[in-house]
Amino acid sequence: MSDIRTDFVVWFRAASPYLHAHRDRTFVVCLGGEALASPGFPHLIHDLALLDALGIRLVLVHGARPQIEARLKARGAAMRYEDGVRVTDAIALECVREAVGSVRVEIEALLSQGVTNSPMEGARIRVASGNFVTARPYGIRNGVDFGHTGEVRRVDTDAIQRRLGDGDLVLVPALGYSPTGEVFNLNADEVATAVAIALGADKLVFLHEGEPIADEDGQVIGELTPEGAERLATRLGRLPDDLVCALEATAAGVPRAHLVPRAVDGGLLIELFTRDGIGTLVAARPFDDLRQATIDDIPGILQIIAPLEDDGTLVRRSREKLELEIGHFHVLVRDRAIIGCVALYPWPEAGLAEIACLAVHPDYQRRGKATLMFEHLLAHARSMHLTAVFILTTRTSHWFLERGFREVALDRLPLMRQSLYNFCRNARVLLLELSPRDTPAA
């Protein structure tokens, strides 16, 4: 089999857990008018059609800023902003109506394709749009009348859910309507956020324009929590609008929000069907879950430790032994996949505990995962009122020495543990004293 075919099979199998996990889930996807003006927009439509075909319930929220501004320019006018908020006068509202209507028709037309030998062949996507958003005027603020600019008042979740239940893709423009029949110009990011919160969506996805969300070294920040966002805001001074909305959505109960670089062809698929994605995942709590292991985790633990057992770094453990000792193990889980494990065997009569089987999946090494698990176990040992932890190692002594361990004689260990020592392995015994001030009082 060729490399291309092999890569495809490997990728498709790796994506299969996400195919199962995403089916029948509700995703709200927000894109700006810039996406429609790009040459790659048909490919994005193909990707959205694929999500629909995979059984994902899609709500697509779209903006139309470039299209609105083009119409204003043609009339010799311009969109006015005050404190970063658009002022929509009567002329601007006419342009908004024209642009939003045009964008909606273009999206519907592309989603209606079904040409033979194309990605849309056999798609048959039904698109539902309507007055799903009730809005109120932004009003007069600091003496400025924002005219027909509005903000979301209510989302008709029942109507949207009915369309989704019928298998439709729901299209929501950045427009809102009042009970008195007025039309308001809304912010697409804010509409998407309100819709996701109201629906209790499983994901909110922003197709991010401009520079990616990056750290001080220019590397994309793959995961962001509220604490991380505070540090980012301190460094940047102001967060991107879609990131602010993503944080608002996750704080209100949306499990995950994603900022996906819109300019990357296939970025949406990479983000949703690979473990690490391509953009920035926003969640109310850390993405990785470090927890007590259970019997169900044994296959994942065996997969992680097998290569290290084969090369002699770790002592070989049978499935039966793992089942007996599973209560000592902790696992690091990412998106339901175990990417690391470690065990803590206490010897309370000696005030000691042994750290064992510290292992990280090769794809996640040198990312601080081992340190995360190590520090977790130290905290666990302190909570048990232990005075020191030790490890027996043949290959990784430098890693532990850098973290304050020191080499000790075998007789420093409890007698029972000394009797289990394998002299053929000739492992070094390293010990770390736990500071009394860090040990909880009894």
N, C-alpha and C positions, 0 to 999 in steps of 0.2 A: 504494500500500500504506500502511495506517495506521501511525502511530508505534509502536503496540503490537506490530503484526506485525513491523515492521522491527526493533525491539529484540529480539524473540524470535529472529528469524533470526540476527541478529548474535551474540547470546549463544550460541545453539546451535552456530553454526560455531566460535566461540571455545572452546567446551567440547569440541569433537571430538577434539583431541589427548589430552585426559584420558580420554575414552571408550575410546580405543585403549590408552592407557598403563595404565589400571586393570584392564582385562579379564584374568581369570585370576590376579589378584594376591590375596594374603591380607591382609585387614584385620581387626584386633582392635578392636572398639568397646566402650568401657566406659561404662556409665551408672549413676547412682545411683538409689535408690528415689524420690528427689524427682521424677525425670522422670515416673514412673508417676502420681504424684499431681497432675501439672500438666494443665490443659485441652488443651495442645498435644501431648500424648503420641501420640494417633492420627496426627497429622501426621508425627511422628518415625518412627512405624512405617511410614507410607507411604514416607518417604525411604529407610528401610532396605530395604524391598521393592524400591524402584527400583534400589538398589545391587546387590541380588541379581539382578534382571532384567538388569542390564548385565554380568553375568558375574563380579562380584567375589565372592571366597570370603570369607564373613563368619563371624566368631566374635563373638558378643555376650555380654559379661560384665556381669552386673547385680548391684547391691547391693539392700538392702532396709531401710536404717536407719530411715526414718520409719515403715515398716510394723511393724518390730520394736518400736520405742519406743511405738507406739500400743497394741500388745498388752500390753506391760509395764505401761503406764499403766492399762489396763483391769483388770489384776490387782493394782494398787496397788504395783507395783514400778518400778524404774528401772534403766537400764543404767549400770553403774559403770565409771569410767575411771581408770586409773593411768598417769601419764606419757603421756597421750594414747592409750593402748591400752585397748581394751575388756576388761573382765573378764566372762566368760560363765559364770555359775553354772547350776545345773540348771534353774531357772525360766526364765532368759534363753534357754537352749538350746531349750526347748520353744517359746518365742516365735519364735526364729530359724527353727526348722523350719516352723512354721505360716506365717510371713511369707514365707519364701523359696518355699515350695510355692505359696502364693497368687499371688505375683508371677510365678512361672514360668508358671502356668496362664493368667494374664491376658495375658502376652506371647504365649504360644502361640496363644491365642484371637484376638488382634488380627492376628497373622501369618497366620492361617488364613482370613481374610476373602477374599471373592471376589465381593462384591455388584456387580451390573451398574451401570454409570454411576458407579462410584467408582474412586479411584486403585488399589484392590486388585483390580479386575476382571481375571481371568485370571492372577493372580499364582501361585497353586498352590505356595506355599512349604512345603517339608518342613522341620520343625524337629527337630533331634536334640539330646537332652540326656542327661546321665549322670554317672557317677562318673569324670570325666576327671582330677580333681585328687586326688593323695595328699597328706595333710597330717600334720604332727606337732604336738604341743602346744607352745604358747608357753612353758609351764612356770612355774616359780617364779622370779621375778626381784626382787631387793632385798626378799626376804621376802614378796612378794605372789604368791599363787597365782592365775593367770589362768584357771584352770578349763578350760572347753571352747573357749577362744580358741586358735586355731592359726595356723600359717604354712605356706606351700607347701613341700612336700618334693619332689614330682615331678609332672610333667604327662605324661599319656599321649598323646604326640604322634601315635603311630601310629593310635590310635583316632580322634582328631580329624581327621587327614588322610584317613582312609578315608571319614568322613562328608562331609567337604568334597569329596572326589573323586566321591562319589555325587550331588553337587549339593545337599546339605543345608545349611541355616543351622544352625550349632552354637551352642547356648545353654549358657553355663557360669555357674552361680550362685556366689556367694561362700561356698561350702561346700567342705570337704575331708573325706576319709575316710581312716582308718588301716587297715593290714592286720589290726588286731584288731577292726575293725568300729565304731570310734568315729567320731562326727561332730564336726567342728570348725567354729567360726564364723571366717571369714576376712575380710580386708579386700579389697573388690572391686578397688581400684586395684592392690593387690599381686598379686592373682590375674591380672588383665589383663596386667600387666607380665611375670609369669612365663610366661603362655601365649604372649605375643608373642615373647619371647626363645626359648622352647623350639621354637616353630613356625618361627622365622626369618621372622616376618611382615614384609610390606613396609611396613605402617603400623600404628601404635598410636594410636587416637583416643580421647581422654577428652572426654566431654560435661561441660564444666566448670561447676560451680555457683558462685554468688557473683560477686564482682567480677572483671573481666578482669585479665589480667596487663598492667600498665601501667607507663609510665616516669614520671619526675618531673613531667611536664606532664600526666599523666593520659591520655596517648595509648596505645592498645593496642600492645604490643610484638609486631610481626608475626613476627619471627625471633629465636631465642635459641640461642646456643651455650653450652657449658660455661663459657667465660670470661665471657660476658654474665650467666649465671646466678650466678656468684660475685659479680659486682658488684651484682646484684639482691638477693642474700641479705644482702650487707653493708648495703644500704639498708633492706630490710624486716625483717631480723632472722631471719625464718623463711619458707621457701618453702612454697607450697601443696603438699599431699600429692601431688596428681596431677602437678604439675610435677616434684617429686622423682622420682616413678616414671618420668616421661617421660625425664628425664635418665639414669636408670639403664638404661632400655631402649635408648636410643641409644648409650650407652657400651658396651652388650653386643652391639651389632651391628644393631639394628633401624634401618633407614635414616632414618626420619622418624617423629616423634610429634607429634600435634596436640592442642592444647587448644582446643576449640570451645565458645563460649558456648551452653549448652543452652537458655537462654531465648529465643534468637533463632530464630524460625520459619524453617526452611530453612537454618539455619547450617551443617549438615553438608554440604549440597550446595554451598553457596557456598565452603566451605573446600576441598572436594575437586575442584571443577570450574572454579575461577577461579585465575588466576595468583597473586594476592595473598591470597586467602582472606579470612577474617573473624576468625580467632582467632590463636593463637600457635603457630608451627611451631618444634619443637625438633629440632635436628640436631647431630651430633658435630662438624661443620665448617660454615663459612658456607654459606648457601643459594645465594648468587650465586657462580658459578664464573668467574674471570677467567683466561683461558688464551690460548695461541697460536692464531691462526686457521688454519683449513684451507680447502681448496677448497670443501668442502661448506657452509661458512659464507657463501659469497659472496651467495646470495639474501637472507639475513638482513641482511648488511651493506648491500646495495643498498637494502633497504627502510628501513633506519635513516637513511642519508645522503641519500636522494632528495629529501625536503622541503628540506633545507639546501642542496642543489645548486640546487634550483628557485628559492630566494630569494636565491641568490648568496653565501650564507655560506661554502659550500665550493666548491672547484674540482670540476667535473664529472669523474667517472671512469667509464670504460666497463667492462663486465664483463671484456673482454680485458685491460685495464690492471690490474684487480684481480687477475686470475689470475696475472699476471706478478709482482705486488707482494705477494701474499698472505702471504709470509714475514715481512713487516714489520708485519703487523696483529695486534692482540690484540682479543679479543671478551669482553664481559661477558655471561654466559649465566644465565638464570633459568628453571628448569624446562624446559630444552631450547629456550627461545626467546632469541634474541639481543636484548638490551636496550641494548647500548652497544658502541662500537668506537673504536679509536684505533690510530694507526700511528707507528712510530719508524724514521726513515731515518738510519742512521749515516753520518757522514763521518769515518772514523777517522784519516785523514791530517791532518785539522785538529783532531782531538780534540772534534768536535762531533756532534750528532745533531739532526734535525728532528722535532718532534712535529707530526703532521698528522691530519686527519680525526677529531678528537675529537667524538663525537656520542653522544647519549643519547636513547632513545625518549621521546616526550613524556609518557607515563604515569609516567616515573621521574625526570623532571627535578626539581631542587631537593631531592633526597634524598641528596646526597653521592656519587652514582655517578660523576660526572665527576671529582671529587676522588680517588676510589678508583682510577680508571684512570690519572689523572695521576701519582699517587704511585707506582703500580706501574711506570710507564715511567721515572720518575726512578731508581728502584732498579735497573731493567734497564740504564739508561745508565751508572750508577755501576759496575755489574758488568762493563761493557765498558771501564772505565778512561777514560771520556770526561770532559772538563773542563767542558762546558757544553751546554745544549740551547737550541734556538731555535724560534720559530714565526712564520709569516707569517699575519696575520689582518686582516680588514676589519671585523668586527662584534663580536668578543669580547675586544678588547684589555684592557678593564677587569678581566675575570676573571683574566687572566694577570698583570697588573700587581699585583693584590691578593695574588698568590702569589710575589712577589719578582722578577718579570721587569722588565727595563728596556729602553727603546727604544734601538736601535743603528742605525748606518748600514748600508746594503746591503753596503758593502765589508768588513763584519765577517764575512760569510759566505764559504764556500769559493768559488773562482772558478767552478767548474762550476755550483754552485747559483746564483750571480749571473747566469750566462748563461741560466738557465731562468726568471728573474724576469719576471712578467707586469706590465708598466708600466700596462696598461689597468686592472688591478684596483687598483693602487696600495696594496698591502697594507703594513701596518706590520710592521717586523722587530723582534721582541722576543726578548731573550736572558736566560737564567738561568744564572749561574755555579754549578757544582756544587762545594760546599765540599771542599777537599782532604782534610780529616779524615774526610769521608763517603765518599771515593773509595777503594775497596779497593787495597791495595798490589799492585804488579805482582809 
